[in-house]
Amino acid sequence: MQASDKTEFSRAVGLLVRRMRDNCKLTQTEFCEKAGITQSMLSRIEIGTCEVSCFTLSRICAAADVDVLGVLRQVPVVVESMKLLDETLRTK
C-alpha cells in the first residue's frame, strides 16, 4: 500500500467514524467515554491524520452499535467519492 493509499484510507475511515458519532448524537467527549479512547485520538481519526488500528476501530464501532465489517466495506466507496470531489474542485 502506497502512502497516498494510506492517506485516502485514513480520511475515508475518519469520515465514516464522524458519521457514526453524529448518528449517535454524541459529542466527542461523550463518544470517547463510550468507546474507551481519548478525545485526541478520536479527533485525529475523524480528520484522517491517524491510522486507526483494528482494535480501536472495533471499539468505536461497538460504541456506535455498528458492524465493523460494514464500515470497512464502505471505505472503497468513500475513497472513490473523495477522489471525484477532489477532481471536481481542481478543475474549477
C-alpha positions in Angstrom: 0.0 0.0 0.0 1.4 3.4 -1.0 1.4 6.4 1.3 -1.3 8.1 -0.7 -3.5 4.9 -0.4 -3.0 5.0 3.4 -3.9 8.7 3.5 -7.1 8.1 1.5 -8.0 5.1 3.7 -7.5 7.1 6.9 -9.6 10.0 5.5 -12.4 7.7 4.5 -12.4 5.9 7.9 -12.4 9.3 9.6 -15.4 10.4 7.6 -17.3 7.2 8.5 -16.4 7.5 12.1 -17.6 11.1 12.2 -20.9 10.0 10.6 -21.3 7.2 13.2 -20.7 9.6 16.1 -23.1 12.2 14.5 -25.7 9.4 14.1 -25.4 8.7 17.8 -25.9 12.4 18.6 -22.9 12.4 20.9 -20.2 14.9 21.5 -16.6 13.8 21.0 -16.2 13.6 24.8 -19.4 11.5 25.3 -18.4 9.2 22.4 -14.9 8.8 23.7 -16.1 7.7 27.1 -18.4 5.2 25.5 -15.6 3.9 23.2 -12.8 4.0 25.7 -10.5 6.1 23.7 -9.1 9.6 24.1 -10.6 12.7 22.6 -7.3 13.5 21.0 -7.3 10.1 19.2 -10.9 10.4 18.1 -10.2 13.9 16.7 -7.2 12.7 14.8 -9.2 9.7 13.4 -12.1 11.9 12.3 -9.8 14.3 10.4 -7.9 11.4 8.9 -4.4 12.1 10.3 -4.3 8.9 12.4 -4.1 5.3 11.1 -6.7 3.6 13.3 -5.9 0.1 14.5 -8.4 -2.8 14.1 -8.8 -2.9 17.8 -9.6 0.8 18.1 -12.0 0.7 15.1 -13.8 -2.3 16.7 -14.2 -0.3 19.9 -15.5 2.7 18.0 -18.0 0.5 16.1 -19.2 -1.2 19.3 -19.8 2.3 20.9 -21.9 3.2 17.9 -23.6 -0.2 17.7 -22.3 -0.6 14.1 -20.8 -3.7 12.4 -17.1 -3.1 11.8 -17.2 -5.2 8.6 -20.0 -3.0 7.3 -17.8 0.1 7.9 -14.8 -1.5 6.2 -17.0 -2.3 3.2 -17.9 1.3 2.8 -14.3 2.6 2.7 -13.7 2.0 -1.0 -16.9 3.8 -1.9 -16.0 6.8 0.3 -12.4 6.9 -1.2 -13.8 7.0 -4.7 -16.3 9.7 -3.8 -13.4 11.8 -2.3 -11.4 11.3 -5.4 -14.2 12.6 -7.6 -14.8 15.6 -5.3 -11.1 16.4 -5.4 -11.0 16.2 -9.2 -14.1 18.4 -9.5 -12.6 21.0 -7.1 -9.3 21.0 -9.0 -11.0 21.7 -12.3 -12.8 24.8 -11.1 
